[in-house]
Structure formats: C-alpha cells, structure tokens
Amino acid sequence: MAHVVFIGLGFGGLYALRQFLDDVPEGTRVTAIDQRDRFVFTPLLYEYLADELEADVVAPSYDTLIPSAEVELIQARVRDLDVQARRVELEDGRTLDFDVLVLAPGSVPSYHGVAGAREHAISFYSFEDADRMRTTLKVRDWAEGGRPACVVGGGVVGVELAFALGEILSREGRTTTGPRVIVLEAMDEILRGLSEGVRRMVRSKMEERGIEVRTSIRVLEVEEQAVRFQNGGEQELEAAVVAWTAGIQPSPLLQSLPVERHGRHGVRVERTLQLPGVPHVFVLGDAISYPGREVGAPLPDTAQAAYQQSDIVARNLRTWLKDGLPRAEYDYGHLGDFVRVSRSEAVADVKGVVLDGGGASLARRAAYLFRMPDWAIRTSAIRQWLS
Ligand SMILES: Cc1cc2nc3c(=O)[nH]c(=O)nc-3n(C[C@H](O)[C@H](O)[C@H](O)COP(=O)(O)OP(=O)(O)OC[C@H]3O[C@@H](n4cnc5c(N)ncnc54)[C@H](O)[C@@H]3O)c2cc1C
C-alpha cells in the first residue's frame, strides 16, 4: 500500500490534498501533517483584524476541511526530513515513513538581523499574529498622545495592514496629532511589483486616510514602542505599536533537501513540480522558485501561485501512483492584484484593468469567495459581509 504524506496544509498543501481526495488510487494511505490546527486564508487576515470576518471563515479548522475517514491528520511540527530514506521526523520524536511526499511548508518572516525586531515588533503572517495584534490594540492605549502605529515594510501586506490599522483607529474615534499610521519602506517606492496605476491610486488613498509613507528607510532597531532608523541621519520614531511585514524567507525545512536553491527563494523543481533527481517528492507554494525562470526572476510568493500549483500536484501525484508518469506541467498565469483599502473599498488590477472603490472591493470578494475551500465557508463569508 503506497503511503502519501502531505507536509504543510496551506494554500499549496491543503488544496492539493483536497483535489487528490476527489480520486485517490485504490490502496493508497494518506497522512497530512501541519503544526497548526487550522488553515489560514491569509488574504482575509485584515478582515479578521478589523472584525469584519470571523475565525470560521478566515481560519477554519482542519477537522472541518479534511475527512477523517480518508486521511490521518497529525497536528505536529516536522523537525527534519530525509527524502532519500523517505522518512519524516516530528518534533515530538515520532517518525513516519512515506513512499511519496508532498511538501508545502510555506515561508517564515524574515527580520534581516534587525535588533529587537523579532522580540518587539508584531509580525503579520499567521492567524496567531492577527490575534496578537487584535489583543495588543485592545489593551494598549494606542495612538493617544500623537503616537501613530508604525508598519515596517511597504509591500502589499504592509500597505493593507496600514489601511486596516487606520480603519480601526478612525472607527474607534482615536485622534492623533500627526499621521495615524506610518509605513517605513527600505526601497524608494512601495508596492514594488504592482502596476504604476495601482501604486498611484493606493498612494492617494493612503494620503486621504492620514497614512504616511516614508521610503529609503533603513530600520536599525525596534523597541516595544519605538523604531530607530536611518534616513540620511539616525532618527527615532515613537509608535503605539510596531508591525513587521518587511519580508519572508522560505521554511527552514527546505535546508534538508539535496537540491539547488533559487537565490534566497525556494528550491528549484521540475515543471511537474517534482524535486530534481527525487521524483517521489513534490514541492509547491512559497517553497519553490518558478521552474524555468532565471535566477533573479523567481515566482511571486503568493496564494495565487500556490493555488494554481495545487491542481498540477494533485493530478501528477495520481498518475505517479498509477503508472509513474506525471504529465501535467506548471506554467504560472498572473490573474490580477487586489489591495484592500477598507470594508467597502479596494484597488484592483484585473488583467491590466485598474479599478477602485466599491467595484474593486466586490471583485476582490468574488475572487476570494471562489477560492474558499467549501460552500459552508462561502455562505458564512457572504452572511458576515452583508451583516
Ligand atoms: C497577511 C498576508 C496576506 C496575504 N495576501 C495575499 C493575497 O492577497 N494574495 C496572494 O496571492 N497571496 C497573499 N499572501 C501570500 C500567501 O499567503 C502565500 O504565498 C501562500 O500562503 C503560500 O502558500 P503555501 O502553501 O506555500 O504556504 P502556507 O499557506 O503558508 O502554508 C504552509 C503551511 O505549512 C505549515 N508548516 C510550516 N512549517 C511546518 C513544519 N515544520 N511542520 C508542520 N507544518 C509546517 C504551516 O503551519 C502552514 O499551515 C499573503 C500573505 C500574508 C501573510
């Protein structure tokens, strides 16, 4: 009996698993491992932070998504992997042998060696991070006395988080003497990778909402309620809360794989999403760089990419188990970008067409509804959005 083990049940692993379960070759045993007890629909974490959507939509429990009769679900952290010996070692000391492995452990925040960042800033990557931010906002008398919230990192996550923090602050009627939220970005522009039209529109909405952007900033140190940075000379910014969205790096689990890394990105894989020279291992999501792309032009680390790859992995895994010949090849197709501004507003770039306001917000919700794991969650989301 072939034993297939899935590690990491996020956008790559969970969706590949669920598609694979639609038609499992007879005699296959399936085990799925994640360190957490719930899937996190990360593009909606801001809605959770802003009390717009609840945990059952943004972070549904695996028990509701994975049929226990077909899959042995293990909640544990994987400590090590030996793909040649086909063995997984869990942090609690247990080991599991597999015939085929599907590996999708995602990314972890990267602090670039900045002193105090890991300890004092609140990263915004996981459901636990969003909960920590919610609690901090509730208990801290934040943004009183003119102290703004500070977001380090002006990528899409940092900008959407800045909008959400601004929204919460204005909803609670908190006032500041200066800007409500300050975004610090290392490069000379925010939202690199998005189109000029989207960037311009987002910048003007940030200004309207009292969100200040400072670019070409090198953050030197983070304290609990302050950031020290260089911008010409050294400066210090007192902040009610410091959020960290300044980068990610692939999961440390990839270090044990005997393959080439793509710069600081994920591992190189074949177009069938198999590990070169180790065909019984499929890798997807943030853990891979784009097969066929040049070093320096890696695949974006997005749910969009992981979701597309999950279908290829499910199909190839099935044919690998049946006749050892995976045939589907992955090719990235960029569908569009969304930036949430508020409960009723967004900016969208759908195949080059830039929209804003209520129409963009509806397009964003429709795109995410389509990708939610099942109808029960979609129904809850619609109910919560309409309430
Ligand atoms: C706040 C936020 C907003 C985002 N918004 C968007 C967006 O709007 N659009 C978009 O396309 N992308 C977005 N992304 C990026 C997107 O979330 C990732 O690219 C995507 O989740 C990658 O999928 P994955 O399967 O590789 O990893 P993940 O979805 O992160 O899943 C990895 C899983 O592996 C588990 N895991 C990791 N290590 C171990 C271990 N050692 N043992 C056991 N389990 C382990 C984790 O618990 C997790 O469940 C956003 C990210 C964040 C943080």
The ligand as a MOL file (V3000), in Angstrom:
LIG
                    3D

  0  0  0     0  0            999 V3000
M  V30 BEGIN CTAB
M  V30 COUNTS 53 58 0 0 0
M  V30 BEGIN ATOM
M  V30 1 C -1.1640 38.7740 5.6460 0
M  V30 2 C -0.9260 38.1040 4.3340 0
M  V30 3 C -1.7110 38.4200 3.2470 0
M  V30 4 C -1.5170 37.8080 2.0200 0
M  V30 5 N -2.3130 38.1510 0.9770 0
M  V30 6 C -2.1730 37.5310 -0.2110 0
M  V30 7 C -3.0350 37.8740 -1.2880 0
M  V30 8 O -3.8900 38.7580 -1.1650 0
M  V30 9 N -2.8910 37.1970 -2.4490 0
M  V30 10 C -1.9550 36.2140 -2.6010 0
M  V30 11 O -1.8960 35.6170 -3.6870 0
M  V30 12 N -1.0980 35.8940 -1.6080 0
M  V30 13 C -1.1830 36.5240 -0.4120 0
M  V30 14 N -0.3300 36.2070 0.6130 0
M  V30 15 C 0.7310 35.2110 0.3970 0
M  V30 16 C 0.1850 33.7950 0.6420 0
M  V30 17 O -0.3750 33.6810 1.9170 0
M  V30 18 C 1.2950 32.7540 0.4950 0
M  V30 19 O 2.0210 32.9640 -0.6820 0
M  V30 20 C 0.6790 31.3530 0.4920 0
M  V30 21 O 0.0180 31.1060 1.7160 0
M  V30 22 C 1.7470 30.2980 0.2360 0
M  V30 23 O 1.1430 29.0410 0.2950 0
M  V30 24 P 1.9690 27.8100 0.8750 0
M  V30 25 O 1.0940 26.6170 0.7610 0
M  V30 26 O 3.3090 27.7530 0.2550 0
M  V30 27 O 2.2210 28.1940 2.3930 0
M  V30 28 P 1.1840 28.4750 3.5650 0
M  V30 29 O -0.1440 28.8000 3.0490 0
M  V30 30 O 1.8640 29.4440 4.4590 0
M  V30 31 O 1.0930 27.0740 4.3040 0
M  V30 32 C 2.2050 26.4850 4.9090 0
M  V30 33 C 1.7090 25.5180 5.9760 0
M  V30 34 O 2.8040 24.7300 6.4120 0
M  V30 35 C 2.7570 24.5940 7.8220 0
M  V30 36 N 4.1330 24.3390 8.2790 0
M  V30 37 C 5.2100 25.1120 8.0670 0
M  V30 38 N 6.3120 24.5490 8.6070 0
M  V30 39 C 5.8940 23.3860 9.1880 0
M  V30 40 C 6.5670 22.3610 9.9220 0
M  V30 41 N 7.8790 22.3960 10.1400 0
M  V30 42 N 5.8300 21.3360 10.3810 0
M  V30 43 C 4.4820 21.2720 10.1560 0
M  V30 44 N 3.8000 22.2250 9.4720 0
M  V30 45 C 4.5040 23.2440 8.9810 0
M  V30 46 C 2.1870 25.9290 8.2890 0
M  V30 47 O 1.6000 25.8140 9.5750 0
M  V30 48 C 1.1640 26.2350 7.2020 0
M  V30 49 O -0.1190 25.7420 7.5120 0
M  V30 50 C -0.4910 36.8330 1.8590 0
M  V30 51 C 0.3160 36.5170 2.9500 0
M  V30 52 C 0.1040 37.1410 4.1600 0
M  V30 53 C 0.9780 36.7970 5.3130 0
M  V30 END ATOM
M  V30 BEGIN BOND
M  V30 1 1 1 2
M  V30 2 1 2 3
M  V30 3 2 2 52
M  V30 4 2 3 4
M  V30 5 1 4 5
M  V30 6 1 4 50
M  V30 7 2 5 6
M  V30 8 1 6 7
M  V30 9 1 6 13
M  V30 10 2 7 8
M  V30 11 1 7 9
M  V30 12 1 9 10
M  V30 13 2 10 11
M  V30 14 1 10 12
M  V30 15 2 12 13
M  V30 16 1 13 14
M  V30 17 1 14 15
M  V30 18 1 14 50
M  V30 19 1 15 16
M  V30 20 1 16 17
M  V30 21 1 16 18
M  V30 22 1 18 19
M  V30 23 1 18 20
M  V30 24 1 20 21
M  V30 25 1 20 22
M  V30 26 1 22 23
M  V30 27 1 23 24
M  V30 28 2 24 25
M  V30 29 1 24 26
M  V30 30 1 24 27
M  V30 31 1 27 28
M  V30 32 2 28 29
M  V30 33 1 28 30
M  V30 34 1 28 31
M  V30 35 1 31 32
M  V30 36 1 32 33
M  V30 37 1 33 34
M  V30 38 1 33 48
M  V30 39 1 34 35
M  V30 40 1 35 36
M  V30 41 1 35 46
M  V30 42 1 36 37
M  V30 43 1 36 45
M  V30 44 2 37 38
M  V30 45 1 38 39
M  V30 46 1 39 40
M  V30 47 2 39 45
M  V30 48 1 40 41
M  V30 49 2 40 42
M  V30 50 1 42 43
M  V30 51 2 43 44
M  V30 52 1 44 45
M  V30 53 1 46 47
M  V30 54 1 46 48
M  V30 55 1 48 49
M  V30 56 2 50 51
M  V30 57 1 51 52
M  V30 58 1 52 53
M  V30 END BOND
M  V30 END CTAB
M  END
